Amino acid sequence: MTLDTQTLLARLADTLESRLPSKGGDPGSSYTAKLLARGPDAFLKKIGEEATELVMAAKDNAPDRIVAETADLWFHTLVALAHYGLRPEQVLAELARREGTSGLTEKASRPAS
């Protein structure tokens, strides 16, 4: 069975949301629940670690590791979205909004920070 990307991300998001402490996620039986119970510092640290590991895999030109590290990075990013009450569908909608727009143009349209 082949799932489309949006369906797969939605199913994963549903699972991650069920691991939230407010939804009864059990840190004793779930890595995700444990990560969420420890708060943003825990999963944000993991995002940083996974991003660094992805960079290292790419620098080594190691396709299998690039795929594995990207999956880890996406997973931990989805954990962050769940914590903040956001959905991957929102990210996909933002990507769709940007589609066909030059990256330089899109970046220039952002408010100065």
N, C-alpha and C positions, 0 to 999 in steps of 0.2 A: 504494500500500500504506500502510495506517495502522497505526502501532505504538501500543500502549498506553504510557503514561508509564513504568511500571515497567520494561518491556522496553527502552525507549529508554535510560533511565538506566543499566540494567544493561549494555547493549552499550557505552555510552560509558565506563562505569567499567572494563569489560574492556580497552578500548583504552588508557585512561589508565594502567592497571596495567602494560600491556605496555611502557610508556614509562619505567617506573622504572629507575634505574641498575642495580639488582639483577637486573632482567629483561633487561638488555642494551639499554635505550633509548639511542639515539644522539643526543646533543645537537647533533651536526653536521647532522642531517637532520630533527629534530623539535623544534618550539617547546616542546611539553610536556616532552620529555626534557631539554631545555636548562633549563627552569624547575625541574624536579625536581632536576637535578644541582646547581643553584645553592643548593638547600636551602630551608628554611622561610621565611627572610627574603624571598626572591624572590617566592614565590607568596602569602605573607601580605600583602606590599606591594601586589601586584596585586589581591587581594581588597579592600583598603582603597580603592584607586583606583577600582575598578569600582563599589563601593558609593557612593562620592562622585559618580561620573558618573551613577548611577541616580537619586540624590537630585536632582541638577541637572536631569536630564531630566524628572523628575516635577514639579519646581518650575516648569519651563517648559511643563508640560502638553503634552509632545511624545510622543504615543502610540508612534510608530515607534521613537524613541530609547529610550523606557521599555522596550519589548520587547527591543531590541538590547542595552541595558545590563544588563537582567536576565539575558539569555542569557550575557553575558560574566561576570557575577557568579556565576551558577550553575556555569559551566565552571570558573572558578578555584577555587570551593569544592569541586568534584569532584576537582580536582587535589590539594587539601589532604587530602581524604578518602583518596585513593589513597596519598599519602605516609604517612599515619598507619595504613594497613592497614584502613581502614574502607570501608563500602559504602553507596551511596545507599539500598539496601533497609533498612538500619538506620535511616536518617533517616525513611524512609517509615513504618517500624514505629513510630517514636516519634511521628510526626504522627498515625498511626492511634490510638495509645494515648491521645493528648490529645483526639481528636475527641469532641465532645459535652461536654467539660469547659469551664466558664467559664475564660477567660484569667486572670481575677483569682484564681479558686480554684487553678488550676494553678500560677500564680506563687507564691501563698502556701504551697503545699505543698513548695516547693523549700527545701533547707537554706540557712540564712543564710550569706552569704559575707563 
